[in-house]
Amino acid sequence: MDPVTAWMVAIIGLVITVVLSAALVRRWNRENRRRYLERASSKFFEINRKPRH
């Protein structure tokens, strides 16, 4: 595999990883917003780690 192909594969893999991570975090935020209304955040991309107490 030549260096250009290796870089293209690495960049495509990175883009796919970022897109899937963003989709999962948005899904988790949506589920947590339904379960824990008092802990919900209005930010677009955030995992809320506040304690429940």
Secondary structure as GFF3:
##gff-version 3
##sequence-region A 1 53
A	DSSP	alpha_helix	3	35	.	.	.	ID=ss1
A	DSSP	three_ten_helix	37	39	.	.	.	ID=ss2
###
